[in-house]
Amino acid sequence: MDNKLFVYNTLTRSKELFKPLHEGHVGMYVCGPTVYGDAHLGHARPAITFDVLFRYLQHLGYKVRYVRNITDVGHLEHDADEGEDKIAKKARLEQLEPMEVVQHYENRYHKAMEALNVLPPSIEPHASGHIIEQIQLVKEILNNGFAYESEGSVYFDVPKYNNVHHYGRLSGRNLEDVINTSRDNLDGQQEKHNPVDFALWKKAQPEHIMRWPSPWSDGFPGWHCECTAMGRKYLGAQFDIHGGGMDLVFPHHECEIAQAVASQGSDMVHYWMHNNMITINGQKMGKSLGNFITLDEFFTGRHEKLAQPYSAMTIRFFILMAHYRSTVDFSNEALQAAEKGLDRLMEGWKNLGRIAPSATSTIDVKNLGDACYEAMNDDLNTPIVISHLFDACRHINQVADGRATVSADDLKTLKETFHLFLFDILGMKEETGAGNAAREEAFSKVVDMLLEQRAVAKANKDWATSDKIRNELAALGFEIKDTKEGATWKLNL
């Protein structure tokens, strides 16, 4: 199949054929977390979305440099240019060094990502480690006349930029509307020429503990600077993909575009890709709104909104069951449905290992791979891929129950395709540690041994023993099916 990948570009509001700037190579930058608290379900969605894109691009043969940043300075409260740095505030409240806070929550973020089977990026730069690059970016914007210094801080001159370029291309906003909205929030920002101007460098107040020397003042970079500076450092003046949550389209990514054009005279990013939000009762899940459930709380079940604990793979599957550009509303019912669906796919995978091939096939599996590729190439349509895998499971169960047959070649195709899309591309994994795996193997052998004894009893026409074994296994939750190749079993929990 000719694998032509189409992705939705937020900038053009259309699906476009993906063509990298440099043949065989892809540069991708994704906005990572601000590490002042535990990762929640809203953080899991971009991580999983762009993990699937990372995996798929690599599968298509591209050499991918994937950069995902850590924001550890400059992200002020309410995403504004005033207030306290989110990390500095956490450090003050807990009487810790700011980098102590960063390290603690960064470690926990990585642990959660590992549980979700999110591959680590190629490079994970920290904003605090790239102050020099951000100062250089600010100098370039000042030299080009699109910024001004005011009382030790430096601000981007949005109206001046808009006279030459269009501020609002990504979000579809016009400057007048942005100014009217910003005017309502001007308290404490009198040093700006215009309420819509945003900080490139902020002079630190005496009590501000995160500060660096600059030509303008001892201070810290504006939140938007880090991604422009670090994206350019590691991916070049132009690169292929910039991703993140839809809540970053404005102001963060809009400001990134303005900074790139103002500093170098051209756009930096070819494809802007955004995942939609996780919501609770229709409202965006977020730390600032206080309505979030952390990933650790999902894994342990320790939250009042949770009816039970949910495994990391259940969370991943729940997110992939919806298209990345659609909203996903949290509910226990939806998570429980995801859990059952994932169990069904994992059961199908296990059954594939138990099936004995026949001379011919009475099921058609030849189009499964093409159908899954077609869905992935249509802007990463993971729910359609999952629906094809469910169809494959139906065929697998028919063969396992003796209601259909599969040839050796078709069985090989089925195993390879199932593994490729479920595990390699969607990134699912069997959730058993080494100890659990050993216990599960021993457990399976005991059940198989009992079924062998039942087969002997049946051969000897000892129906009482045969029925006793079957009934007692059924009472323990085992579903036993007799097929032409012998008895099969599964445990219904």
C-alpha positions as CSV (number, residue, x, y, z in Angstrom):
1,M,0.0,0.0,0.0
2,D,1.2,3.5,-0.8
3,N,1.4,5.1,2.7
4,K,0.6,8.8,2.2
5,L,0.0,10.4,5.5
6,F,-2.4,13.2,5.8
7,V,-2.5,15.4,8.9
8,Y,-4.7,18.2,10.0
9,N,-2.9,21.5,10.0
10,T,-4.4,24.0,12.5
11,L,-2.8,26.9,10.6
12,T,-4.6,26.1,7.3
13,R,-7.6,24.5,8.9
14,S,-7.4,21.5,6.5
15,K,-5.9,18.0,6.2
16,E,-2.7,18.2,4.2
17,L,-0.4,15.6,2.7
18,F,2.6,15.3,5.0
19,K,5.8,16.1,3.2
20,P,8.9,16.6,5.4
21,L,11.3,19.5,4.7
22,H,14.2,17.1,4.5
23,E,13.5,13.8,2.8
24,G,13.6,10.8,5.2
25,H,13.9,13.1,8.3
26,V,11.2,14.7,10.5
27,G,11.7,17.4,13.1
28,M,8.9,17.5,15.7
29,Y,8.5,19.8,18.7
30,V,5.7,19.2,21.3
31,C,5.0,21.4,24.4
32,G,5.7,19.4,27.5
33,P,4.5,20.0,31.1
34,T,5.1,22.9,33.5
35,V,6.4,20.8,36.4
36,Y,4.9,22.2,39.6
37,G,2.4,19.4,40.3
38,D,1.5,15.8,39.4
39,A,0.6,15.0,35.8
40,H,-3.1,14.6,35.2
41,L,-5.3,13.1,32.5
42,G,-5.1,16.3,30.5
43,H,-1.3,15.9,30.3
44,A,-1.6,12.3,29.3
45,R,-3.5,13.1,26.1
46,P,-0.9,15.1,24.2
47,A,1.8,12.8,25.4
48,I,-0.1,9.8,24.1
49,T,-1.3,11.5,20.9
50,F,2.2,12.6,19.8
51,D,3.7,9.3,21.0
52,V,1.5,7.5,18.5
53,L,2.6,10.0,15.8
54,F,6.3,9.5,16.8
55,R,5.8,5.7,16.5
56,Y,4.0,5.9,13.2
57,L,6.5,8.2,11.6
58,Q,9.3,5.9,12.6
59,H,7.3,2.9,11.3
60,L,7.0,4.7,7.9
61,G,10.8,4.8,7.8
62,Y,11.5,8.4,8.9
63,K,14.4,9.3,11.2
64,V,12.5,11.5,13.7
65,R,14.1,14.0,16.1
66,Y,11.4,14.5,18.7
67,V,11.8,17.4,21.1
68,R,9.5,17.8,24.1
69,N,10.3,20.5,26.5
70,I,10.1,20.9,30.3
71,T,8.9,24.3,31.4
72,D,10.7,25.1,34.7
73,V,10.7,28.9,34.6
74,G,8.7,31.8,33.3
75,H,5.2,30.3,33.3
76,L,3.3,32.8,35.5
77,E,-0.1,32.3,37.2
78,H,-3.1,32.4,34.9
79,D,-0.8,32.2,31.9
80,A,-0.4,36.0,32.1
81,D,2.5,38.5,32.3
82,E,1.8,39.3,36.0
83,G,1.7,37.3,39.2
84,E,4.0,34.7,40.6
85,D,6.0,32.0,38.7
86,K,4.0,28.8,39.2
87,I,7.2,26.9,40.2
88,A,8.5,29.6,42.5
89,K,5.1,29.8,44.2
90,K,5.1,26.1,44.9
91,A,8.7,26.3,46.2
92,R,7.8,29.2,48.5
93,L,4.7,27.4,49.9
94,E,6.6,24.1,50.5
95,Q,9.9,25.9,51.6
96,L,11.9,24.2,48.9
97,E,14.4,25.3,46.3
98,P,12.6,25.8,42.9
99,M,14.8,23.2,41.2
100,E,13.8,20.8,44.0
101,V,10.2,21.2,43.0
102,V,11.1,20.8,39.3
103,Q,13.1,17.6,39.9
104,H,10.4,16.0,42.1
105,Y,7.6,16.5,39.7
106,E,9.7,15.9,36.6
107,N,10.6,12.5,38.1
108,R,7.0,11.7,38.8
109,Y,6.0,12.8,35.3
110,H,8.5,10.5,33.7
111,K,7.3,7.6,35.9
112,A,3.7,8.2,34.8
113,M,4.8,8.4,31.1
114,E,6.7,5.2,31.4
115,A,3.6,3.5,32.9
116,L,1.6,4.8,29.9
117,N,4.2,3.3,27.6
118,V,5.0,6.8,26.2
119,L,8.4,6.6,24.5
120,P,10.9,9.2,25.7
121,P,11.6,12.0,23.2
122,S,14.9,12.4,21.4
123,I,15.7,15.6,23.4
124,E,14.0,16.9,26.5
125,P,15.3,20.5,27.0
126,H,14.6,22.6,30.1
127,A,13.6,26.3,29.8
128,S,16.1,27.2,32.6
129,G,18.9,25.6,30.7
130,H,18.4,27.8,27.6
131,I,18.3,31.3,29.1
132,I,21.2,32.4,26.7
133,E,19.2,31.3,23.6
134,Q,16.1,33.1,24.9
135,I,18.0,36.3,25.5
136,Q,19.4,36.1,22.0
137,L,15.9,35.7,20.6
138,V,14.7,38.8,22.5
139,K,17.7,40.7,21.1
140,E,16.8,39.8,17.5
141,I,13.2,40.8,17.9
142,L,14.3,44.2,19.5
143,N,16.9,44.8,16.7
144,N,14.1,44.1,14.1
145,G,11.9,46.8,15.7
146,F,9.1,44.5,17.0
147,A,9.7,44.9,20.7
148,Y,10.5,47.6,23.3
149,E,12.1,47.9,26.7
150,S,10.0,49.3,29.5
151,E,11.2,49.6,33.1
152,G,13.7,46.7,32.8
153,S,11.2,44.4,31.0
154,V,10.9,43.7,27.3
155,Y,7.6,43.4,25.5
156,F,6.6,42.3,22.1
157,D,4.9,45.1,20.2
158,V,1.8,43.2,18.8
159,P,0.1,46.2,16.9
160,K,3.4,47.1,15.2
161,Y,3.9,43.5,14.2
162,N,0.3,43.2,13.0
163,N,0.9,46.2,10.7
164,V,3.4,44.1,8.7
165,H,2.3,40.6,9.5
166,H,-1.0,39.0,10.7
167,Y,-1.1,38.4,14.4
168,G,-4.0,35.8,14.9
169,R,-3.4,33.5,11.9
170,L,-3.3,30.4,14.0
171,S,-6.2,31.1,16.3
172,G,-8.4,32.9,13.7
173,R,-8.6,36.0,15.9
174,N,-8.4,39.6,14.8
175,L,-6.3,42.1,16.8
176,E,-9.2,44.4,17.7
177,D,-11.0,41.5,19.5
178,V,-7.8,40.5,21.3
179,I,-7.2,44.1,22.4
180,N,-10.8,44.4,23.7
181,T,-10.4,41.2,25.7
182,S,-7.0,42.1,27.0
183,R,-8.1,45.6,28.1
184,D,-10.3,44.0,30.8
185,N,-7.2,42.4,32.3
186,L,-4.8,45.3,32.3
187,D,-4.5,45.8,36.1
188,G,-0.8,46.0,37.1
189,Q,0.4,46.0,33.5
190,Q,0.8,49.8,33.0
191,E,4.4,49.4,31.7
192,K,3.0,47.9,28.5
193,H,2.3,50.2,25.5
194,N,-0.7,48.1,24.7
195,P,-2.7,45.5,26.7
196,V,-2.2,42.8,24.0
197,D,1.6,43.1,24.1
198,F,3.3,40.1,25.7
199,A,6.4,39.8,27.8
200,L,9.7,38.6,26.2
201,W,11.7,39.3,29.3
202,K,10.5,40.3,32.8
203,K,12.4,42.2,35.4
204,A,12.4,40.3,38.6
205,Q,10.9,41.9,41.7
206,P,13.1,41.7,44.8
207,E,11.3,38.7,46.2
208,H,11.5,36.7,42.9
209,I,14.0,33.9,43.5
210,M,14.3,32.7,39.9
211,R,16.4,35.3,38.0
212,W,19.2,35.6,35.5
213,P,21.3,38.6,34.3
214,S,20.4,40.1,31.0
215,P,21.1,43.4,29.1
216,W,17.9,44.8,30.4
217,S,17.6,43.6,34.0
218,D,18.1,40.7,36.4
219,G,15.0,38.8,35.5
220,F,13.5,35.8,33.6
221,P,12.2,35.0,30.1
222,G,8.6,35.2,29.1
223,W,6.7,31.9,28.9
224,H,6.4,32.0,25.1
225,C,10.1,32.5,24.4
226,E,11.3,29.0,25.4
227,C,9.7,27.0,22.7
228,T,10.7,29.3,19.9
229,A,14.3,29.4,21.1
230,M,14.6,25.7,21.9
231,G,12.7,24.6,18.8
232,R,15.1,26.6,16.6
233,K,18.2,25.4,18.5
234,Y,17.4,21.7,18.1
235,L,15.3,21.6,14.9
236,G,16.5,24.6,12.9
237,A,14.9,27.8,11.6
238,Q,12.2,25.7,9.9
239,F,11.0,22.4,11.0
240,D,8.1,20.0,10.2
241,I,5.6,19.6,13.1
242,H,4.8,21.5,16.3
243,G,2.3,19.9,18.6
244,G,0.4,20.5,21.8
245,G,-3.0,20.8,23.4
246,M,-5.7,22.9,21.8
247,D,-5.6,25.2,24.8
248,L,-2.1,26.4,23.7
249,V,-3.3,27.7,20.3
250,F,-3.9,31.1,21.9
251,P,-1.9,32.8,23.3
252,H,1.1,30.4,23.5
253,H,1.4,29.1,19.9
254,E,0.1,32.4,18.4
255,C,2.9,34.2,20.2
256,E,5.5,31.6,19.1
257,I,4.6,32.3,15.4
258,A,4.9,36.0,16.0
259,Q,8.3,35.6,17.7
260,A,9.7,33.4,14.9
261,V,8.6,35.7,12.1
262,A,9.7,38.9,14.1
263,S,13.2,37.4,14.8
264,Q,14.0,35.6,11.5
265,G,11.5,37.0,9.0
266,S,9.8,33.6,8.3
267,D,7.6,31.0,9.8
268,M,9.3,28.3,11.7
269,V,6.7,25.5,11.6
270,H,5.1,23.8,8.6
271,Y,2.4,21.7,10.3
272,W,0.7,22.8,13.6
273,M,-1.1,19.9,15.2
274,H,-3.3,20.1,18.3
275,N,-5.1,17.5,20.4
276,N,-8.5,18.5,21.9
277,M,-9.3,18.6,25.6
278,I,-10.2,16.1,28.3
279,T,-13.3,17.5,30.0
280,I,-15.2,16.8,33.2
281,N,-18.9,17.6,33.0
282,G,-18.1,19.6,29.8
283,Q,-15.4,21.8,31.5
284,K,-11.7,21.5,30.5
285,M,-9.7,19.5,33.0
286,G,-6.8,21.6,34.3
287,K,-4.7,22.5,37.3
288,S,-5.7,26.1,37.1
289,L,-9.4,25.1,37.4
290,G,-8.8,22.6,40.2
291,N,-11.0,20.0,38.6
292,F,-8.2,17.6,37.6
293,I,-7.6,13.9,38.5
294,T,-3.9,13.0,38.6
295,L,-2.6,9.9,36.8
296,D,-1.5,8.5,40.1
297,E,-5.0,8.8,41.4
298,F,-6.3,7.0,38.4
299,F,-3.8,4.2,38.9
300,T,-4.7,3.8,42.7
301,G,-8.4,4.8,42.5
302,R,-7.8,7.3,45.3
303,H,-10.2,10.1,44.1
304,E,-13.8,10.8,45.0
305,K,-14.8,10.8,41.4
306,L,-13.3,7.4,40.7
307,A,-15.4,4.2,41.1
308,Q,-12.3,2.0,41.0
309,P,-8.6,2.1,40.0
310,Y,-7.8,2.1,36.3
311,S,-4.6,0.7,34.8
312,A,-2.2,2.8,32.8
313,M,-3.1,0.8,29.6
314,T,-6.8,1.4,30.3
315,I,-6.1,5.1,30.4
316,R,-4.1,4.9,27.2
317,F,-6.8,2.9,25.4
318,F,-9.5,5.3,26.7
319,I,-7.7,8.2,25.1
320,L,-7.0,6.4,21.8
321,M,-10.7,5.3,21.4
322,A,-11.4,8.9,20.5
323,H,-9.9,10.8,17.6
324,Y,-7.2,13.1,18.9
325,R,-9.0,16.2,17.6
326,S,-12.3,15.4,19.4
327,T,-13.1,16.2,23.0
328,V,-13.2,13.4,25.5
329,D,-15.5,13.7,28.5
330,F,-14.3,11.8,31.6
331,S,-16.7,9.3,33.2
332,N,-16.4,6.0,35.0
333,E,-18.7,4.4,32.5
334,A,-16.4,5.4,29.6
335,L,-13.3,4.1,31.4
336,Q,-15.0,0.9,32.3
337,A,-16.0,0.4,28.7
338,A,-12.4,1.1,27.6
339,E,-11.3,-1.5,30.2
340,K,-13.6,-4.2,28.8
341,G,-12.6,-3.3,25.2
342,L,-8.9,-3.6,26.0
343,D,-9.5,-6.9,27.7
344,R,-11.3,-8.2,24.6
345,L,-8.3,-7.2,22.4
346,M,-5.8,-8.7,24.8
347,E,-7.9,-11.9,24.9
348,G,-7.9,-12.0,21.1
349,W,-4.1,-11.6,21.1
350,K,-3.7,-14.5,23.5
351,N,-6.1,-16.7,21.5
352,L,-3.9,-16.1,18.4
353,G,-1.1,-17.9,20.2
354,R,-3.4,-20.9,20.9
355,I,-4.9,-21.3,17.4
356,A,-3.7,-24.3,15.3
357,P,-3.7,-23.5,11.5
358,S,-5.8,-25.4,9.1
359,A,-5.3,-26.2,5.4
360,T,-7.6,-23.4,4.3
361,S,-9.2,-20.2,5.7
362,T,-12.9,-19.6,6.0
363,I,-12.2,-16.0,7.3
364,D,-10.8,-13.1,5.3
365,V,-7.9,-11.3,7.0
366,K,-6.1,-10.0,3.9
367,N,-7.5,-6.5,4.0
368,L,-6.9,-5.9,7.7
369,G,-3.5,-4.3,7.3
370,D,-4.6,-2.0,4.5
371,A,-7.7,-0.9,6.4
372,C,-5.5,-0.1,9.5
373,Y,-3.0,1.8,7.4
374,E,-5.8,3.7,5.7
375,A,-7.1,4.9,9.1
376,M,-3.7,5.9,10.4
377,N,-3.0,7.8,7.2
378,D,-6.2,9.7,7.6
379,D,-4.9,12.1,10.3
380,L,-4.1,9.3,12.8
381,N,-7.7,7.9,13.1
382,T,-7.0,5.5,16.0
383,P,-10.7,4.7,16.8
384,I,-11.1,3.3,13.3
385,V,-7.9,1.2,13.7
386,I,-9.3,-0.1,17.0
387,S,-12.6,-1.0,15.3
388,H,-10.7,-3.0,12.7
389,L,-8.8,-4.8,15.5
390,F,-12.2,-5.6,17.1
391,D,-13.3,-7.1,13.8
392,A,-10.2,-9.2,13.7
393,C,-10.9,-10.4,17.3
394,R,-14.3,-11.6,16.1
395,H,-12.6,-13.8,13.5
396,I,-10.0,-15.0,16.0
397,N,-12.8,-16.1,18.4
398,Q,-14.6,-17.9,15.6
399,V,-11.5,-19.9,14.8
400,A,-10.7,-20.5,18.5
401,D,-14.3,-21.8,19.1
402,G,-14.1,-24.1,16.1
403,R,-16.6,-22.1,14.0
404,A,-14.1,-21.1,11.4
405,T,-10.6,-22.1,10.1
406,V,-7.5,-20.1,9.3
407,S,-4.5,-21.2,7.1
408,A,-0.9,-21.0,8.3
409,D,-0.2,-18.0,6.0
410,D,-3.3,-16.1,7.1
411,L,-2.6,-16.9,10.7
412,K,1.0,-15.4,10.3
413,T,-0.5,-12.3,8.6
414,L,-3.1,-11.9,11.4
415,K,-0.5,-12.2,14.1
416,E,1.9,-9.7,12.4
417,T,-0.8,-7.1,11.7
418,F,-2.4,-7.4,15.1
419,H,1.0,-7.0,16.8
420,L,2.1,-4.1,14.6
421,F,-1.0,-2.0,15.1
422,L,-1.9,-2.8,18.7
423,F,1.5,-2.9,20.3
424,D,4.0,-1.1,18.0
425,I,1.9,1.8,16.7
426,L,-0.9,2.2,19.3
427,G,1.6,1.5,22.0
428,M,-0.4,-0.9,24.1
429,K,1.4,-3.5,26.2
430,E,0.4,-6.4,28.4
431,E,0.4,-5.2,31.9
432,T,2.2,-8.0,33.8
433,G,5.5,-7.6,35.7
434,A,8.0,-10.4,35.8
435,G,6.5,-11.9,38.9
436,N,3.0,-11.6,37.6
437,A,4.0,-13.2,34.3
438,A,5.5,-16.2,36.1
439,R,2.4,-16.6,38.2
440,E,0.1,-16.3,35.2
441,E,2.1,-18.9,33.3
442,A,1.9,-21.3,36.3
443,F,-1.8,-20.5,36.6
444,S,-2.4,-21.3,32.9
445,K,-0.5,-24.6,33.2
446,V,-2.7,-25.7,36.1
447,V,-5.9,-24.9,34.2
448,D,-4.5,-26.7,31.1
449,M,-3.6,-29.7,33.3
450,L,-7.2,-29.9,34.6
451,L,-8.5,-29.7,31.0
452,E,-6.2,-32.5,30.0
453,Q,-7.6,-34.7,32.9
454,R,-11.1,-33.8,31.7
455,A,-10.1,-34.9,28.1
456,V,-8.9,-38.2,29.5
457,A,-12.1,-38.6,31.5
458,K,-14.2,-37.9,28.3
459,A,-12.1,-40.4,26.3
460,N,-12.9,-43.0,29.0
461,K,-16.5,-41.9,29.0
462,D,-16.2,-40.9,32.6
463,W,-18.9,-38.2,32.2
464,A,-19.2,-37.6,35.9
465,T,-15.5,-36.5,36.3
466,S,-15.6,-34.6,33.0
467,D,-18.7,-32.6,34.2
468,K,-17.3,-32.1,37.7
469,I,-14.1,-30.5,36.3
470,R,-16.1,-28.3,33.9
471,N,-18.7,-27.2,36.5
472,E,-16.1,-26.4,39.2
473,L,-14.0,-24.4,36.8
474,A,-17.2,-22.6,35.7
475,A,-18.0,-21.8,39.4
476,L,-14.6,-20.1,39.7
477,G,-15.3,-17.9,36.6
478,F,-13.7,-20.0,33.8
479,E,-15.6,-20.2,30.5
480,I,-14.8,-23.6,28.9
481,K,-15.5,-24.2,25.2
482,D,-15.1,-27.6,23.4
483,T,-13.7,-27.3,19.9
484,K,-12.5,-29.7,17.3
485,E,-8.9,-29.0,18.4
486,G,-9.7,-29.5,22.1
487,A,-11.0,-27.4,24.9
488,T,-10.3,-23.7,25.2
489,W,-10.7,-21.5,28.3
490,K,-10.9,-17.9,29.4
491,L,-11.3,-16.3,32.8
492,N,-14.3,-14.0,33.1
493,L,-13.5,-11.6,35.9
